[in-house]
Amino acid sequence: MNDRRHFLKLGLAGSAALATGCFPKEEGAEEKAVDTPLSFTKGPVILSTWIHGMPANAKAWDVLTAGGSVLDAVEQGVAVVESDFTNRSVGLGGRPDRDGHVTLDACIQDHEGRAGSVAFVQHFEHPISIARAVMERTPHVMLVGAGAERWALENGFSRNDITIPEVKAAWEEWARTSNYKPVANIENHDTIGMIAMDAAGRLAGSCTTSGMAYKIHGRVGDSPIIGAGLFVDGEAGAACATGVGELAIRTAGSHTVVELMRQGRTPEEACHEVVLRVQRKHKELVDMQIGFLAIRADGTFGGWSLRKGFNYALRTTDRELMVDAPFDIA
């Protein structure tokens, strides 16, 4: 996952072209990153956090171009990452909590603000699909733990009791000292968040994670919390977060980004303002990272992060590449 910091940079001309929204797709574009995060598109746009957003975006784009809804796209896009058992921060391949259990969180929200969420679930490959089912089949927004698992079984979802020797061995090694410490820009908290807009301007978003490695058993971060890890309002825009979830929860981060866009801020400005609030409200942020992505209802998009190192996958009709988000701390 550290390869995310080694993408080739585009030149100034390419960055300027991205800012104007006039960037022809080049051969090998998916292997490059740009450092101009603000842009505009009149067609569909998909943004996903981190390098695992590239395959997620590819799937979501296929869904859109095949006539699927933007909600279908954000569900099926992140499901690709949930099924990648080599991924150590999303899905059943993720690192466990301090008791050795892999617990998963996810949420999804549509253009109208309908939302579904699950938290602290185990043994299910696609928590994002359970979250959507909660949204569509119940009067609730969130189900958690054993209750969510029982409901999932009752509603056609199957358990997957996979054990990954590499993950188990790493946990056993960690358990010798049980020394927990977050480290910025590594798999420890690299959630995948996805936000998308279709050609008709309809928005949707999704978020899924296995949470922080070696967290206290029962800990839930921002990823399943509507307004923290994800928020979608078709009138204003959509936003998602990644990084240390507690920072997003304490600032209602994604909701705040959307509300700032409603007030007229650009996506980049809105994301930056929330990052600044995080810094004002927390005295100790050593080794912590948080980043936000946003799409405004007019098609403008962008992001910002606390520290250098956060990038995101971008997909439009003429672009498929990684973008380095602007940041405050090198």
N, C-alpha and C positions, 0 to 999 in steps of 0.2 A: 504493500500500500504506500510505502514511502516514495514510490516512483512518481507520485503526483507532483512532486517538487522538481522533477527533472524534464518537464516538457519544454520543447524549444519555444522561444519567444518569437512572435512576429515583429517585424520592424515597425517604425513609426507610421509609415504609410498604411500598413495593414490595420494598425490600431485606429487611425483616423477614419479609415473606411468602415470599421465596425461601428464607430460612434455615429456615423451618418446612416447606418443601416444598409450600406451598399457594399457588400463584401461577397464576391463570387466564391463559391466553394472550390477549394483547390484539392488536388490529389494529395492524400495524406493529411488532410486538414485535421483529422481526429487525433493526430499525434502532436499537435501544436497547442500552445496556450497563448492567450492574449492578456494584456494587463489593462485593458480599457473595458470596465464592466458595464457601463451604461449604454444602452442601445434602444432601438425601436424597430418593431416589425409590424407589418400589416396582415401577415398571415399567421399560421399556427406557430407557437413557441413553447418549448419545453426546457425547464431548468431543473437540474438535479445536483445534489451536493456530492463533491468528491469524484474521484476517477471511476468508482463503480457506477456513477451516473451515466457513463457512456453506454454500456449495454442496456441499462434501464431505459435511457432515452430512445435507443434504437427500437426497442420493443414497443414503447409507447407511440413512437412515430408510425410504426407499422400498423398499430391499432387504429390510429387516426386516419391514415391514408386508406385503410380498408373499410372505412365508414363507421368505425366504432365511436362511442361518445368520449368526451374528454375525461369523464369519470372512469370509463373502462380503461382508458390509456394510463391514467396515473395508478390504477390498481395493478394492472398487468405489468406495467413498467417496473415498479419496485419489487414485484413478485419474482422477477428474474434474479435479483440480488438475494432475496430470501432463499432461493433454491441453490445458490452458490455456496456449497459447504466449505469452500476454502476461505470464505469471507469471515473475519474474526470479530466483526462488529454488528452484523446483521444476520438474523435468522438462526437456525439451529447449529450453524457452524461457529457461532459467536462464542466468546469466552464466558465462562460461568461466573456466578456470584461467589462469595467467599465460602459458601457451603458446598460448592461444586455443582450447582444447578444452573442450567441455561434458561433464563426467563426472558420472555419477549413482550414487547410493547408495540402498538401500531395505532394509527388513526387515519381517517379519510374524511374529506369534506367536499361538497359540491358547490356549484354556482349559487344556489339558493340558500346556502348556509346549513343544509342538512349535514349531520355529522354522525360518525360511528367510531368507536374506540374500544380497544381491549388492552389490558395491562396485566403483567405478572402471570402470563400464560406459559405453559410448558408443553413440549412434545407436539406442537402443531407447526407444520412447515410454512403455512401462509397466514400469519396473524392479520395481514392487511385485508384478506378476503373475509375473515371472520368479522373484522371491524366494519366492512361494508355491509355484511349481513345484519349486524346489529343495527345499523342505520336504517336498513330497508325493511327489516322484519320485526322490529320491536319499537316500543314507544320511548326507548332509552337512548342515551348517547354512549355510555361506557359500561362495560362488564369487566370484572377483574377476577383473577385467581381461579380457584376451583370452580366457582360458579360460571365463569366464562368458559372454562374447559368443558364442563358438563353441558352447557347450552350448545357449544360447538358440536359436540358429539350427537346431541339430539337433533341437530339441524344439518346433518350430512357431512360434517368435516371429520377426517380421519387422523388418528394419531400417527406420529412418526417418531419412533423411539431410537433414533440413530445415536450412536456414540462415536466420537472422533478421537482416536488414540492420541493424536498430537495435542489436541486441546486438553484432554485429561492429564497428560503428562506435564504440560505447562502449568496447569492448576496445582498439581501435586508438588511441583517444584516451588511455586509461589507460596503454597501453604506451609512450607517449612519455616518461613519468617512472617508470613501474613502481613507484609508491609504494603499498604495501599497508598498510592500516590498518583494523581492524574498527571499525564504528560501531554502537552499540546501537540496536535497534528499527527497523532498515531491512531491505530485501530481501536484504542481504548474507548473512544467516544465518537467514532465516525459514523453516525447515523446516516441513512439515506433519506433525505427529504426531496420530494418532487412537486413542483407546481407547473401548471400548464394552461395554455389558452388555445382554443381551437379557432378555426377560420371564421366562425360566427361570433367570436369574442366571449365565449363561455369559458369559465374558469373552473378548475378543480385542483385538489392537492392531496398528497399522501405522505405518510412518514412511517418508517418501521425500523426497529433496532433491537439488538440484544442488550443494550444498555452498557453501562460502565463495567469493565472487567473487574471481578472480585469485589463488587459492591456488596453492601449488607443485604442479606436475604430479605426480600420484600421491598427493596428500594425501587421506586418508579421515577423516571426522569421526565423530561418535557415531551418526549416523542408521542405519547398517547393523549396529551392534554391539549384540547382545542383552545387556541389562544396563546399557548406557550410554544410548542413545537410546530404548530401549523395553524393557519387561519385563512379562510377564504370567504370573501364577500363580493358577489358579482357586481355590486354597485361601485366598489372601490378598488379591489385588487386581491392578491393572494400573497402569502409569505410563509416561509418555513425557516427553521433554525437547525443548527448543528453545533456540537461542542458539548461543554459541560451543561447538562440539562438544568441544574439548579439555577444557573444564571438566567436562563430563558424563563423559567417559572417565576422567579422573583420580579421580573419586569413585565410579565405577560407579553413577552417579546414579539411574537408573530402578530398578535392582535394589535400591539402598539404600532408596528410597522404599517399595517393596513390602515389604521386610523390616521397616521401621519400622511399617507398617500391620499386619503380622503380629503385632508385639509390642503392638498396641493403640492406636497413634497414629491420630488422624484423618488423612484425606488432606491436609488443609491443614497440620497439624502435621508430617507426614512430609515434605512438600515443603519446608516452611520449614527444617526441620533440615538437609536436604541443601544448601539455599542457604547456610545459615550455615556449613556445612563448607567449601563453596567459598570463602567469604570468609576463613575461618581459614587455609586452605592456600595462598592466593594473595595475594602482596603487591601486585600490580599488576593492577587490574581496571578501569582507566579505559576508558570507552567499550565495555566488554564487558557482555553481557546473557546470562542463563540463566534459564529458567523450567521448571517441572514441572507436569504435570497428573496426577491420580490418581483412580481409583475403587477403593474398598475392596469386599471381597466381600459386604458387607451392603448395598451400594447407595449408601453415602455417597461424596461426591465433592468435589473442590476442587483448588486449585493455589496456587502461590507463585512469585514471581520476584525476582531480584536488584534490578532497577531498575523504576521506574515505566514503564509503556508496554506491558507484555505483557497481552494479553487473549486470550480463547478463546471458541470457539463452543460453545454448549450446546443440546442437543436432547433433550427428553423428551416425554411424551404431551401436556403442556400448556404447554411452553415452547420457544421458538425464538429465541435472542437471544445477544448478546455479553456476556461477563462480564469485568470488569476484575479481574485477579488482584491480591491484596495483594502488597506489595513492601517491601524494606528501604531502598532508596536512591532518593530523589526525583530 
